[in-house]
Amino acid sequence: MHFKIRHGLILVSAVCLVSAAPVHARAAYKPTAKTVCLTKTSVHMRKGPGLNYPVQTTIQRGARVKKIGTSGSWSAVKANGSVSYIKSRYLKKLYKVVYVSGNSVNLRTGPGTTYSSIAVVPQNTKLKCLGKSAGWAKVKYKKRTCYISSALTSSRKSASASGSPSGSNGTNSAASSQSADAIRSKAIAAARARLGDLYSQSKRNFPGYADCSSLLRDVFLSASGVNIGETTSGQIARLAAYKKPFSSLQAGDILMRIEPGSNHAALYIGNCQYIHASSTRGRVIISTYYPTSTYWTCCYDAAAYCSSQR
């Protein structure tokens, strides 16, 4: 320190050395963008990824935050408009829950009907949704990762679940208050989800298998909760009042061939196409419908029948 006297004034000049506070650069993190919740009773949220950073706030167990990245063993989270850091082990990812909207729905090993079925689940089965893409949902079922057609899932439970499991007799009198058009759309989606299933009469009630009548039974159970019959003969009997002319054929109707010893049934899906379990091709496929062909004997409005069973 120096003192100088100039014009009667004492000037003091001093050189002070001040140790600067440490500056912590924010660590780069890989964006992940997912919602997580706290699993510990309470924990500090800090300004940086380390215990040497000051505490910004404290959050309680069950609090939800948005994880936006990681830095070592720390996670960067966003809460109340600001970014903080918290130990990653205290966080748990939250998954969306979906419910199966139809009955007897296939869960497959991959996102498509060419993948094998690993389970058939009833309406309102609760699934943990891991993500969705191209019309398929990736879900968790009994600790297994599998796939389900997104068209057959819902964010909430159906008002009334099916009272008849696959393979049972009878109808569910309180099954559906849906319109026939809604049932047709769901039936077509359910049938598309079964494409690739193997043809078998002996295994028709097992996952991944079908014959022509069990396919239609399962499709309308999935769409409405109503069992239209176990065999083609049973279906013809139940749908007798809903027989219609081919000139009124619409997507979602049933095509029926009635021939002693060789009955066959299919679901018309529009654009001169139908889905059926083919014994000659050995699986569930899409085939072409020819309006001038005499192969099909009659057609039925199964959706209207299902809608009437309330």
Stockholm file with secondary structure:
# STOCKHOLM 1.0

chainA/1-310         MHFKIRHGLILVSAVCLVSAAPVHARAAYKPTAKTVCLTKTSVHMRKGPGLNYPVQTTIQRGARVKKIGTSGSWSAVKANGSVSYIKSRYLKKLYKVVYVSGNSVNLRTGPGTTYSSIAVVPQNTKLKCLGKSAGWAKVKYKKRTCYISSALTSSRKSASASGSPSGSNGTNSAASSQSADAIRSKAIAAARARLGDLYSQSKRNFPGYADCSSLLRDVFLSASGVNIGETTSGQIARLAAYKKPFSSLQAGDILMRIEPGSNHAALYIGNCQYIHASSTRGRVIISTYYPTSTYWTCCYDAAAYCSSQR
#=GR chainA/1-310 SS CEEEEETTEEEEECCCCCCCCCCCCCCCCCCCCEEEEECSSEEEEESSSSTTSCEEEEEETTCEEEEEEEETTEEEEEETTEEEEEEGGGEEECCEEEEECSSSEEEESSSSTTSCEEEEECTTCEEEEEEEETTEEEEEETTEEEEEEGGGEESSCCSSCCSSCTTCCSCCTTSCCCCHHHHHHHHHHHHHHTTTCEECSTTTTSTTEECHHHHHHHHHHHHHSCCCCSSHHHHHHHTGGGEECGGGCCTTCEEEECCTTCCEEEEEEETTEEEEEETTTTEEEEEECCTTCSSCCEEECHHHHHHHCC
#=GC SS_cons         CEEEEETTEEEEECCCCCCCCCCCCCCCCCCCCEEEEECSSEEEEESSSSTTSCEEEEEETTCEEEEEEEETTEEEEEETTEEEEEEGGGEEECCEEEEECSSSEEEESSSSTTSCEEEEECTTCEEEEEEEETTEEEEEETTEEEEEEGGGEESSCCSSCCSSCTTCCSCCTTSCCCCHHHHHHHHHHHHHHTTTCEECSTTTTSTTEECHHHHHHHHHHHHHSCCCCSSHHHHHHHTGGGEECGGGCCTTCEEEECCTTCCEEEEEEETTEEEEEETTTTEEEEEECCTTCSSCCEEECHHHHHHHCC
//
